[in-house]
Amino acid sequence: MHLAYVFRQTGLIKQVLQVVNVIAFPRGRFRYPPHFMSIFATIRAATYLVIYEKFNDSELLVFLRRAVNKAWAIINSDAASSVYKRLEKFGSMVELGDYGQK
């Protein structure tokens, strides 16, 4: 978890996704508490938001939504709520056509 945080803060996006990819596997494969899965899913969703901001790839929104939904289903955290708010902001911008590539 700390490694994912450090990678995210230093801009190593690929490494973040590799670390938090653990949420894509069945629960029985890795033994970790549910709140860790929520944290990993939130970090993954936030990372997809960063990628979306850079490349404006709307296909990422599907993966982002799955990750934040998983995080929210486990724990209704402030971090997941923030991701939802940012997602809604970008969703409305995409619908209005106000969001362009950086």
Secondary structure, 3 states (H helix, E strand, C coil): CHHHHHHHHCCCHHHHHHHHHHHHCCHHHCCCCHHHHHHHHHHHHHHHHHHHHHHCCCCHHHHHHHHHHHHHHHCCCHHHHHHHHHHHHHHHHHHHCCCCCC
